[in-house]
C-alpha cells in the first residue's frame, strides 16, 4: 500500500497539534508542516503578556523543542508560504516554486492583523502585534519613563498596556467605542478593567477614534476625533484580526466568516480540512456557527482532524473557553455570553480584584467571567460542558465551599 501524505499549512497551535496528534494516533504516513515564519511553532498568548514584558524569552515560548519534530518524523519546513491549491491534482504550489502532493490537506492558516486605515501607520515605532517579530521590534523600542499610545481597547490592547506598564512605560490607551471590551463582554467587566488599569497608571480614553499619526521630531503625535492629541515614543495598534482564508477561497472552497467546515472540520472538499482561527464551524452547545480565536479551539479541532484521518471520527463539540492575564489578574472565561439577559455576580467587582460574573438567558447558564476565581471558572465550565445550569439564588449567596450546591 503506498504511503499517504498529510500536508499541513500553518505552523502554529492548530497545525503543530494536528501533526503531533496524527503521530500519537499511530499515523505512519508522511507529514509535512509548512510555516511562513522562520522560527519553530510557539505559544502566541504570551506575546502580549510575559514575552512582551520580558519575563519569557524565545525558547520559553516554543510549543515543543525544535528537534522534537524530526524525532517524530514530521517534516517541518519554515519560511515557506503556500501560494495556491490545485484540488484536481491534489497539490499545493509554494511561493518558492515547489509543488507538494497531498492525500490529506489541513489548512491551519490562522489570521492576520487588521490594519488601521489612517495616515501615519507606516512611520517608525508604529507597531502591530501578532507574531514574535512584531513583539521583538516592540521590545527593542521599550524604554522606561517614555510614553506609549495603544490604539484598541480589546484584550490584546489591555494586555499590551499591562505589559508595557510592567516595563516602566507611561501608557495611554485609546478606544473608539464608548467603553473598552465593548465587543466582547458586559459593562460590568469593562468598568472593572477600566478601574484596575487606571489604578495601575494606564490612562484610558474611550469613545475616541485615532485619526492620524504624525512624526514630531523624535516623537509621534496621535491625532484623534475627540479634539485631543497624544504624544508618544511608540504606538501599538491592536484592533482585531482577519482570517487568512484567501487560499481556500481561490481554491473554490466554501467560505463564510472563515473557511466553512462540518462537524469533523472537513471543508467542502472532503480531503481538505480547516482548523483553528480560520475555521467557520457549528457549535452544538450554542447551536450556531462561529469562528473562535482561541488556543483551546485550535488544539481540539486539530485532534478532531487527526482522529478523522485515522478513521476514528468524532464530532467537534468542545466548550469555548479563553483566558487573559493583566497585572495581577487571571481572567478565565468559559462559554459565550452573547444574548444574556441576566448577570449574577459573586464577589465585588467595584472594590476587589477577585469576583465572577455569571451570564444567563432566562434560567440557562451561558458563560462565566472569573477573575482570580478558579473555582467559579471550574464549576461553570463543568456545568456548561454537561448541559447543566446553576441556581441563581444559591450562586449569589453561597461561599466557595458550597459552590457545587448551585448545580442544577
C-alpha positions as a LaTeX table, in Angstrom:
\begin{tabular}{lrrr}
\hline
Residue & $x$ (\AA) & $y$ (\AA) & $z$ (\AA) \\
\hline
Unk1 & 0.00 & 0.00 & 0.00 \\
Unk2 & 1.52 & 3.37 & $-0.98$ \\
Unk3 & 2.45 & 5.78 & 1.78 \\
Unk4 & $-0.08$ & 8.55 & 2.36 \\
Unk5 & 0.92 & 12.16 & 2.83 \\
Unk6 & $-0.76$ & 14.72 & 5.08 \\
Unk7 & 0.25 & 18.29 & 4.30 \\
Unk8 & $-0.46$ & 20.92 & 6.96 \\
Unk9 & $-0.33$ & 24.60 & 6.06 \\
Unk10 & 0.26 & 26.79 & 9.09 \\
Unk11 & 2.75 & 26.04 & 11.86 \\
Unk12 & 1.11 & 27.50 & 14.94 \\
Unk13 & $-1.04$ & 25.91 & 17.66 \\
Unk14 & $-3.53$ & 24.19 & 15.34 \\
Unk15 & $-1.07$ & 23.00 & 12.70 \\
Unk16 & 1.56 & 21.76 & 15.14 \\
Unk17 & $-1.06$ & 19.94 & 17.22 \\
Unk18 & $-2.51$ & 18.26 & 14.12 \\
Unk19 & 0.91 & 16.92 & 13.16 \\
Unk20 & 1.68 & 15.66 & 16.67 \\
Unk21 & $-1.81$ & 14.18 & 17.17 \\
Unk22 & $-1.51$ & 12.23 & 13.92 \\
Unk23 & 1.73 & 10.65 & 15.08 \\
Unk24 & 0.36 & 9.97 & 18.55 \\
Unk25 & $-2.65$ & 8.26 & 16.93 \\
Unk26 & $-0.40$ & 5.86 & 15.01 \\
Unk27 & $-0.36$ & 7.57 & 11.62 \\
Unk28 & 2.54 & 6.02 & 9.69 \\
Unk29 & 2.41 & 8.17 & 6.57 \\
Unk30 & 4.40 & 11.25 & 5.70 \\
Unk31 & 3.60 & 14.51 & 7.50 \\
Unk32 & 4.75 & 17.91 & 6.24 \\
Unk33 & 4.19 & 21.06 & 8.28 \\
Unk34 & 4.63 & 24.35 & 6.40 \\
Unk35 & 5.18 & 27.59 & 8.32 \\
Unk36 & 5.59 & 31.11 & 6.95 \\
Unk37 & 7.64 & 32.23 & 9.95 \\
Unk38 & 11.28 & 31.20 & 10.21 \\
Unk39 & 11.03 & 30.01 & 13.80 \\
Unk40 & 9.54 & 26.74 & 15.16 \\
Unk41 & 5.91 & 26.80 & 16.35 \\
Unk42 & 5.45 & 28.79 & 19.56 \\
Unk43 & 2.81 & 29.80 & 22.06 \\
Unk44 & 1.09 & 33.00 & 20.92 \\
Unk45 & $-0.76$ & 34.09 & 24.09 \\
Unk46 & 2.47 & 35.10 & 25.87 \\
Unk47 & 3.33 & 37.54 & 23.08 \\
Unk48 & 1.25 & 40.34 & 24.59 \\
Unk49 & 1.95 & 39.16 & 28.15 \\
Unk50 & 5.12 & 37.51 & 29.52 \\
Unk51 & 7.10 & 37.72 & 26.29 \\
Unk52 & 6.42 & 41.43 & 25.80 \\
Unk53 & 7.09 & 42.18 & 29.46 \\
Unk54 & 10.46 & 40.42 & 29.20 \\
Unk55 & 9.62 & 37.65 & 31.68 \\
Unk56 & 9.96 & 34.95 & 29.00 \\
Unk57 & 12.30 & 34.53 & 26.04 \\
Unk58 & 12.11 & 32.78 & 22.65 \\
Unk59 & 12.98 & 29.31 & 23.91 \\
Unk60 & 10.48 & 29.65 & 26.76 \\
Unk61 & 7.51 & 30.03 & 24.42 \\
Unk62 & 8.20 & 27.17 & 21.97 \\
Unk63 & 5.31 & 24.72 & 21.77 \\
Unk64 & 7.82 & 21.85 & 21.71 \\
Unk65 & 11.58 & 21.56 & 21.45 \\
Unk66 & 12.67 & 22.31 & 17.89 \\
Unk67 & 14.22 & 18.87 & 17.39 \\
Unk68 & 11.07 & 17.03 & 18.51 \\
Unk69 & 9.51 & 17.32 & 15.04 \\
Unk70 & 12.36 & 15.45 & 13.38 \\
Unk71 & 12.25 & 12.87 & 16.16 \\
Unk72 & 8.54 & 12.32 & 15.37 \\
Unk73 & 9.32 & 12.16 & 11.62 \\
Unk74 & 7.44 & 15.37 & 10.95 \\
Unk75 & 8.98 & 17.41 & 8.13 \\
Unk76 & 8.98 & 20.98 & 9.41 \\
Unk77 & 9.52 & 23.47 & 6.59 \\
Unk78 & 9.89 & 27.02 & 7.87 \\
Unk79 & 9.88 & 30.27 & 5.92 \\
Unk80 & 7.67 & 28.68 & 3.27 \\
Unk81 & 4.38 & 30.15 & 2.08 \\
Unk82 & 1.65 & 28.27 & 0.22 \\
Unk83 & 0.57 & 30.12 & $-2.92$ \\
Unk84 & $-2.20$ & 28.00 & $-4.48$ \\
Unk85 & $-4.09$ & 24.73 & $-4.12$ \\
Unk86 & $-4.80$ & 22.53 & $-7.16$ \\
Unk87 & $-7.67$ & 20.35 & $-5.95$ \\
Unk88 & $-7.81$ & 18.27 & $-9.15$ \\
Unk89 & $-4.14$ & 17.33 & $-8.98$ \\
Unk90 & $-4.14$ & 17.39 & $-5.15$ \\
Unk91 & $-1.05$ & 19.56 & $-5.00$ \\
Unk92 & $-0.05$ & 22.79 & $-3.29$ \\
Unk93 & 2.23 & 25.25 & $-5.01$ \\
Unk94 & 4.53 & 27.22 & $-2.73$ \\
Unk95 & 5.78 & 30.72 & $-3.41$ \\
Unk96 & 9.31 & 29.37 & $-3.91$ \\
Unk97 & 8.10 & 27.29 & $-6.87$ \\
Unk98 & 7.73 & 23.88 & $-5.24$ \\
Unk99 & 4.71 & 21.62 & $-5.89$ \\
Unk100 & 3.77 & 19.37 & $-2.97$ \\
Unk101 & 1.36 & 16.47 & $-3.50$ \\
Unk102 & $-1.03$ & 15.51 & $-0.70$ \\
Unk103 & $-3.59$ & 12.91 & 0.22 \\
Unk104 & $-4.98$ & 14.98 & 3.09 \\
Unk105 & $-4.58$ & 18.74 & 3.33 \\
Unk106 & $-5.06$ & 20.65 & 6.60 \\
Unk107 & $-5.49$ & 24.42 & 6.46 \\
Unk108 & $-4.35$ & 25.98 & 9.73 \\
Unk109 & $-3.66$ & 29.36 & 8.17 \\
Unk110 & $-4.79$ & 31.41 & 11.17 \\
Unk111 & $-5.41$ & 35.14 & 10.98 \\
Unk112 & $-3.50$ & 38.35 & 10.34 \\
Unk113 & $-3.73$ & 41.75 & 11.99 \\
Unk114 & $-6.41$ & 44.16 & 10.90 \\
Unk115 & $-4.70$ & 47.31 & 9.67 \\
Unk116 & $-5.84$ & 50.73 & 10.78 \\
Unk117 & $-6.70$ & 52.84 & 7.70 \\
Unk118 & $-5.34$ & 56.18 & 8.85 \\
Unk119 & $-2.28$ & 58.20 & 7.78 \\
Unk120 & 0.97 & 57.55 & 9.60 \\
Unk121 & 0.77 & 53.83 & 10.41 \\
Unk122 & 3.90 & 53.23 & 8.30 \\
Unk123 & 6.05 & 55.52 & 10.48 \\
Unk124 & 8.93 & 54.14 & 12.57 \\
Unk125 & 7.92 & 52.98 & 16.04 \\
Unk126 & 4.32 & 52.32 & 14.98 \\
Unk127 & 3.69 & 48.62 & 15.60 \\
Unk128 & 1.11 & 45.88 & 15.23 \\
Unk129 & 1.19 & 42.83 & 17.50 \\
Unk130 & 0.56 & 39.38 & 16.06 \\
Unk131 & 3.78 & 37.38 & 15.83 \\
Unk132 & 7.14 & 37.19 & 17.58 \\
Unk133 & 8.88 & 39.51 & 15.11 \\
Unk134 & 6.31 & 42.21 & 15.92 \\
Unk135 & 6.95 & 41.81 & 19.64 \\
Unk136 & 10.73 & 41.71 & 19.20 \\
Unk137 & 10.50 & 45.11 & 17.50 \\
Unk138 & 8.29 & 46.48 & 20.27 \\
Unk139 & 10.62 & 45.15 & 22.98 \\
Unk140 & 13.57 & 46.84 & 21.30 \\
Unk141 & 11.73 & 50.17 & 21.42 \\
Unk142 & 10.67 & 49.94 & 25.07 \\
Unk143 & 12.30 & 52.47 & 27.36 \\
Unk144 & 11.20 & 53.11 & 30.97 \\
Unk145 & 9.78 & 56.57 & 31.52 \\
Unk146 & 8.78 & 57.04 & 27.90 \\
Unk147 & 5.19 & 57.05 & 26.66 \\
Unk148 & 3.32 & 54.50 & 24.58 \\
Unk149 & $-0.07$ & 55.02 & 22.96 \\
Unk150 & $-2.10$ & 51.88 & 22.36 \\
Unk151 & $-4.93$ & 52.01 & 19.84 \\
Unk152 & $-7.59$ & 49.43 & 20.61 \\
Unk153 & $-9.23$ & 48.52 & 23.93 \\
Unk154 & $-9.82$ & 44.80 & 23.47 \\
Unk155 & $-7.96$ & 42.10 & 25.36 \\
Unk156 & $-4.81$ & 42.42 & 23.23 \\
Unk157 & $-4.68$ & 46.18 & 23.81 \\
Unk158 & $-5.23$ & 45.82 & 27.55 \\
Unk159 & $-2.67$ & 43.02 & 27.88 \\
Unk160 & $-0.17$ & 45.14 & 25.97 \\
Unk161 & $-0.88$ & 48.10 & 28.24 \\
Unk162 & $-0.27$ & 45.95 & 31.31 \\
Unk163 & 2.99 & 44.55 & 29.91 \\
Unk164 & 4.34 & 47.98 & 28.99 \\
Unk165 & 3.47 & 49.35 & 32.41 \\
Unk166 & 5.47 & 46.47 & 33.91 \\
Unk167 & 8.39 & 47.67 & 31.78 \\
Unk168 & 8.09 & 51.14 & 33.30 \\
Unk169 & 6.46 & 52.97 & 30.40 \\
Unk170 & 3.72 & 55.58 & 30.64 \\
Unk171 & 0.72 & 54.27 & 28.73 \\
Unk172 & $-2.35$ & 55.86 & 27.15 \\
Unk173 & $-4.95$ & 53.55 & 25.63 \\
Unk174 & $-7.43$ & 54.84 & 23.04 \\
Unk175 & $-10.70$ & 53.01 & 22.41 \\
Unk176 & $-13.05$ & 54.08 & 19.61 \\
Unk177 & $-16.13$ & 52.53 & 21.25 \\
Unk178 & $-17.90$ & 54.08 & 24.26 \\
Unk179 & $-16.25$ & 51.51 & 26.53 \\
Unk180 & $-13.28$ & 49.15 & 26.47 \\
Unk181 & $-14.08$ & 45.48 & 25.74 \\
Unk182 & $-17.44$ & 46.56 & 24.35 \\
Unk183 & $-17.44$ & 43.95 & 21.57 \\
Unk184 & $-16.66$ & 41.01 & 23.83 \\
Unk185 & $-18.11$ & 41.41 & 27.32 \\
Unk186 & $-20.50$ & 43.18 & 29.68 \\
Unk187 & $-20.39$ & 46.74 & 31.03 \\
Unk188 & $-19.55$ & 45.26 & 34.44 \\
Unk189 & $-16.32$ & 43.77 & 33.09 \\
Unk190 & $-15.49$ & 46.95 & 31.19 \\
Unk191 & $-15.91$ & 49.02 & 34.35 \\
Unk192 & $-13.75$ & 46.60 & 36.32 \\
Unk193 & $-10.85$ & 46.62 & 33.86 \\
Unk194 & $-11.04$ & 50.38 & 33.45 \\
Unk195 & $-10.74$ & 50.76 & 37.23 \\
Unk196 & $-7.80$ & 48.36 & 37.58 \\
Unk197 & $-5.85$ & 49.81 & 34.66 \\
Unk198 & $-6.40$ & 53.31 & 35.97 \\
Unk199 & $-5.17$ & 52.23 & 39.42 \\
Unk200 & $-2.06$ & 50.78 & 37.73 \\
Unk201 & $-1.32$ & 54.08 & 35.97 \\
Unk202 & $-2.80$ & 53.50 & 32.50 \\
Unk203 & $-4.69$ & 56.45 & 31.03 \\
Unk204 & $-7.79$ & 55.09 & 29.28 \\
Unk205 & $-9.61$ & 57.31 & 26.80 \\
Unk206 & $-12.89$ & 55.90 & 25.46 \\
Unk207 & $-15.16$ & 56.97 & 22.65 \\
Unk208 & $-12.15$ & 58.48 & 20.93 \\
Unk209 & $-11.09$ & 57.49 & 17.41 \\
Unk210 & $-7.47$ & 57.74 & 16.26 \\
Unk211 & $-7.50$ & 59.90 & 13.12 \\
Unk212 & $-3.82$ & 60.12 & 12.12 \\
Unk213 & $-0.29$ & 59.61 & 13.36 \\
Unk214 & 2.38 & 62.21 & 12.63 \\
Unk215 & 6.12 & 62.41 & 13.15 \\
Unk216 & 7.06 & 65.15 & 15.59 \\
Unk217 & 10.84 & 65.21 & 15.82 \\
Unk218 & 11.89 & 62.17 & 17.82 \\
Unk219 & 8.30 & 61.62 & 18.93 \\
Unk220 & 4.98 & 60.63 & 17.40 \\
Unk221 & 1.72 & 62.50 & 17.70 \\
Unk222 & $-1.58$ & 60.61 & 17.60 \\
Unk223 & $-4.36$ & 62.93 & 16.49 \\
Unk224 & $-7.91$ & 61.92 & 17.38 \\
Unk225 & $-11.55$ & 62.61 & 16.63 \\
Unk226 & $-12.11$ & 63.92 & 20.14 \\
Unk227 & $-10.05$ & 67.08 & 19.53 \\
Unk228 & $-7.08$ & 65.86 & 21.55 \\
Unk229 & $-3.61$ & 64.79 & 20.52 \\
Unk230 & $-1.31$ & 62.40 & 22.34 \\
Unk231 & 2.48 & 62.46 & 22.21 \\
Unk232 & 4.27 & 59.12 & 22.26 \\
Unk233 & 7.61 & 57.46 & 21.65 \\
Unk234 & 5.84 & 54.39 & 20.29 \\
Unk235 & 2.35 & 53.41 & 19.13 \\
Unk236 & 0.92 & 49.89 & 19.24 \\
Unk237 & $-2.20$ & 49.11 & 17.19 \\
Unk238 & $-4.45$ & 46.22 & 18.22 \\
Unk239 & $-7.86$ & 46.40 & 16.53 \\
Unk240 & $-8.52$ & 42.74 & 15.78 \\
Unk241 & $-7.63$ & 40.21 & 13.10 \\
Unk242 & $-8.78$ & 38.95 & 9.70 \\
Unk243 & $-8.91$ & 35.19 & 8.94 \\
Unk244 & $-6.45$ & 34.01 & 6.27 \\
Unk245 & $-8.96$ & 32.28 & 4.00 \\
Unk246 & $-7.81$ & 33.54 & 0.58 \\
Unk247 & $-6.01$ & 30.28 & $-0.19$ \\
Unk248 & $-9.25$ & 28.36 & 0.37 \\
Unk249 & $-11.36$ & 30.92 & $-1.47$ \\
Unk250 & $-9.18$ & 30.84 & $-4.59$ \\
Unk251 & $-9.37$ & 27.03 & $-4.50$ \\
Unk252 & $-13.17$ & 27.22 & $-4.66$ \\
Unk253 & $-13.86$ & 26.04 & $-1.13$ \\
Unk254 & $-16.96$ & 27.27 & 0.68 \\
Unk255 & $-16.26$ & 30.25 & 2.92 \\
Unk256 & $-18.22$ & 32.44 & 5.32 \\
Unk257 & $-16.58$ & 34.35 & 8.17 \\
Unk258 & $-13.77$ & 31.86 & 7.76 \\
Unk259 & $-13.47$ & 28.53 & 5.94 \\
Unk260 & $-16.72$ & 26.59 & 6.31 \\
Unk261 & $-16.31$ & 23.12 & 7.84 \\
Unk262 & $-18.53$ & 20.27 & 9.03 \\
Unk263 & $-18.55$ & 18.57 & 12.43 \\
Unk264 & $-15.26$ & 16.81 & 11.57 \\
Unk265 & $-13.54$ & 20.00 & 10.36 \\
Unk266 & $-13.80$ & 18.92 & 6.72 \\
Unk267 & $-14.26$ & 21.70 & 4.18 \\
Unk268 & $-16.50$ & 21.41 & 1.11 \\
Unk269 & $-13.69$ & 19.24 & $-0.28$ \\
Unk270 & $-13.63$ & 16.09 & 1.91 \\
Unk271 & $-9.83$ & 15.73 & 1.55 \\
Unk272 & $-9.20$ & 19.24 & 2.87 \\
Unk273 & $-9.69$ & 20.27 & 6.49 \\
Unk274 & $-9.63$ & 23.69 & 8.19 \\
Unk275 & $-8.87$ & 24.25 & 11.86 \\
Unk276 & $-8.13$ & 26.99 & 14.36 \\
Unk277 & $-8.73$ & 30.71 & 13.96 \\
Unk278 & $-9.69$ & 30.32 & 10.31 \\
Unk279 & $-12.45$ & 27.68 & 10.65 \\
Unk280 & $-16.14$ & 28.59 & 10.48 \\
Unk281 & $-17.80$ & 25.74 & 12.37 \\
Unk282 & $-21.05$ & 24.81 & 14.10 \\
Unk283 & $-21.02$ & 24.67 & 17.88 \\
Unk284 & $-23.76$ & 22.32 & 19.13 \\
Unk285 & $-23.71$ & 23.73 & 22.68 \\
Unk286 & $-24.86$ & 27.13 & 21.36 \\
Unk287 & $-26.45$ & 25.82 & 18.16 \\
Unk288 & $-24.85$ & 28.37 & 15.87 \\
Unk289 & $-21.89$ & 28.78 & 13.56 \\
Unk290 & $-18.88$ & 30.70 & 14.79 \\
Unk291 & $-15.20$ & 31.37 & 14.32 \\
Unk292 & $-13.16$ & 31.26 & 17.52 \\
Unk293 & $-9.78$ & 32.85 & 18.10 \\
Unk294 & $-8.55$ & 30.69 & 20.95 \\
Unk295 & $-5.84$ & 28.15 & 21.67 \\
Unk296 & $-8.23$ & 25.54 & 23.13 \\
Unk297 & $-10.34$ & 25.66 & 19.97 \\
Unk298 & $-7.24$ & 25.28 & 17.78 \\
Unk299 & $-5.87$ & 22.29 & 19.67 \\
Unk300 & $-9.22$ & 20.49 & 19.99 \\
Unk301 & $-10.02$ & 20.87 & 16.30 \\
Unk302 & $-6.55$ & 19.55 & 15.45 \\
Unk303 & $-7.30$ & 16.41 & 17.45 \\
Unk304 & $-10.66$ & 16.02 & 15.66 \\
Unk305 & $-8.90$ & 16.10 & 12.28 \\
Unk306 & $-6.27$ & 13.57 & 13.36 \\
Unk307 & $-8.98$ & 11.20 & 14.58 \\
Unk308 & $-10.94$ & 11.57 & 11.33 \\
Unk309 & $-7.90$ & 10.89 & 9.14 \\
Unk310 & $-7.21$ & 7.80 & 11.27 \\
Unk311 & $-10.73$ & 6.50 & 10.66 \\
Unk312 & $-11.94$ & 7.21 & 14.19 \\
Unk313 & $-14.35$ & 10.09 & 13.56 \\
Unk314 & $-15.82$ & 12.05 & 16.43 \\
Unk315 & $-17.70$ & 15.34 & 16.06 \\
Unk316 & $-16.35$ & 18.58 & 17.45 \\
Unk317 & $-18.45$ & 19.69 & 20.43 \\
Unk318 & $-15.98$ & 21.44 & 22.74 \\
Unk319 & $-16.98$ & 24.27 & 25.06 \\
Unk320 & $-15.36$ & 27.59 & 24.07 \\
Unk321 & $-13.04$ & 28.92 & 26.76 \\
Unk322 & $-10.43$ & 31.65 & 26.94 \\
Unk323 & $-8.11$ & 33.47 & 29.34 \\
Unk324 & $-6.35$ & 36.80 & 29.77 \\
Unk325 & $-3.53$ & 37.87 & 32.11 \\
Unk326 & $-3.22$ & 41.53 & 33.07 \\
Unk327 & $-1.24$ & 42.83 & 36.06 \\
Unk328 & $-2.19$ & 40.51 & 38.98 \\
Unk329 & $-5.44$ & 39.46 & 37.28 \\
Unk330 & $-6.10$ & 35.99 & 35.88 \\
Unk331 & $-9.30$ & 36.13 & 33.85 \\
Unk332 & $-10.79$ & 32.76 & 32.84 \\
Unk333 & $-13.81$ & 32.68 & 30.56 \\
Unk334 & $-16.00$ & 29.62 & 29.99 \\
Unk335 & $-18.72$ & 29.79 & 27.35 \\
Unk336 & $-20.10$ & 32.64 & 25.28 \\
Unk337 & $-22.15$ & 35.41 & 26.89 \\
Unk338 & $-23.80$ & 36.71 & 23.68 \\
Unk339 & $-27.55$ & 37.17 & 24.19 \\
Unk340 & $-27.55$ & 37.13 & 28.00 \\
Unk341 & $-30.42$ & 38.85 & 29.83 \\
Unk342 & $-29.33$ & 38.38 & 33.43 \\
Unk343 & $-25.99$ & 38.81 & 35.19 \\
Unk344 & $-25.27$ & 37.26 & 38.60 \\
Unk345 & $-22.18$ & 38.44 & 40.50 \\
Unk346 & $-20.17$ & 36.59 & 43.12 \\
Unk347 & $-17.75$ & 38.96 & 44.76 \\
Unk348 & $-17.29$ & 42.71 & 44.42 \\
Unk349 & $-16.01$ & 43.99 & 41.05 \\
Unk350 & $-16.07$ & 47.57 & 42.34 \\
Unk351 & $-13.83$ & 47.10 & 45.36 \\
Unk352 & $-11.77$ & 43.94 & 44.92 \\
Unk353 & $-9.72$ & 42.08 & 42.33 \\
Unk354 & $-11.46$ & 38.72 & 42.68 \\
Unk355 & $-15.02$ & 38.02 & 41.54 \\
Unk356 & $-17.08$ & 36.10 & 38.99 \\
Unk357 & $-19.77$ & 37.28 & 36.58 \\
Unk358 & $-22.26$ & 34.59 & 35.53 \\
Unk359 & $-24.31$ & 35.18 & 32.38 \\
Unk360 & $-27.79$ & 33.71 & 32.00 \\
Unk361 & $-30.52$ & 33.70 & 29.39 \\
Unk362 & $-33.60$ & 33.04 & 31.46 \\
Unk363 & $-32.51$ & 30.19 & 33.72 \\
Unk364 & $-29.96$ & 28.85 & 31.27 \\
Unk365 & $-26.30$ & 29.44 & 32.09 \\
Unk366 & $-24.42$ & 30.81 & 29.07 \\
Unk367 & $-20.98$ & 31.76 & 30.38 \\
Unk368 & $-18.81$ & 32.96 & 33.23 \\
Unk369 & $-16.07$ & 35.57 & 33.50 \\
Unk370 & $-13.97$ & 34.57 & 36.51 \\
Unk371 & $-11.29$ & 36.99 & 37.72 \\
Unk372 & $-8.86$ & 35.38 & 40.18 \\
Unk373 & $-11.69$ & 32.94 & 40.89 \\
Unk374 & $-10.63$ & 29.49 & 39.61 \\
Unk375 & $-13.36$ & 27.60 & 41.50 \\
Unk376 & $-16.05$ & 29.67 & 39.79 \\
Unk377 & $-14.45$ & 29.00 & 36.42 \\
Unk378 & $-14.28$ & 25.26 & 37.01 \\
Unk379 & $-17.87$ & 24.88 & 38.28 \\
Unk380 & $-19.25$ & 26.90 & 35.37 \\
Unk381 & $-17.12$ & 25.03 & 32.85 \\
Unk382 & $-18.31$ & 21.70 & 34.24 \\
Unk383 & $-21.96$ & 22.79 & 34.19 \\
Unk384 & $-21.77$ & 24.12 & 30.64 \\
Unk385 & $-19.93$ & 21.05 & 29.30 \\
Unk386 & $-22.57$ & 18.75 & 30.78 \\
Unk387 & $-25.56$ & 20.83 & 29.67 \\
Unk388 & $-26.45$ & 21.79 & 33.23 \\
Unk389 & $-27.16$ & 25.16 & 34.80 \\
Unk390 & $-26.69$ & 26.87 & 38.17 \\
Unk391 & $-29.27$ & 28.09 & 40.66 \\
Unk392 & $-29.05$ & 31.88 & 40.61 \\
Unk393 & $-30.19$ & 32.37 & 44.20 \\
Unk394 & $-27.71$ & 29.91 & 45.66 \\
Unk395 & $-24.97$ & 31.15 & 43.35 \\
Unk396 & $-25.20$ & 34.73 & 44.57 \\
Unk397 & $-25.18$ & 33.83 & 48.28 \\
Unk398 & $-23.08$ & 30.67 & 48.72 \\
Unk399 & $-19.42$ & 30.58 & 49.72 \\
Unk400 & $-16.72$ & 28.80 & 47.75 \\
Unk401 & $-17.09$ & 25.56 & 49.71 \\
Unk402 & $-20.80$ & 25.34 & 48.88 \\
Unk403 & $-20.47$ & 26.37 & 45.24 \\
Unk404 & $-21.30$ & 22.90 & 43.90 \\
Unk405 & $-24.71$ & 23.02 & 45.61 \\
Unk406 & $-25.78$ & 25.54 & 42.96 \\
Unk407 & $-25.54$ & 22.88 & 40.19 \\
Unk408 & $-28.88$ & 22.08 & 38.57 \\
\hline
\end{tabular}
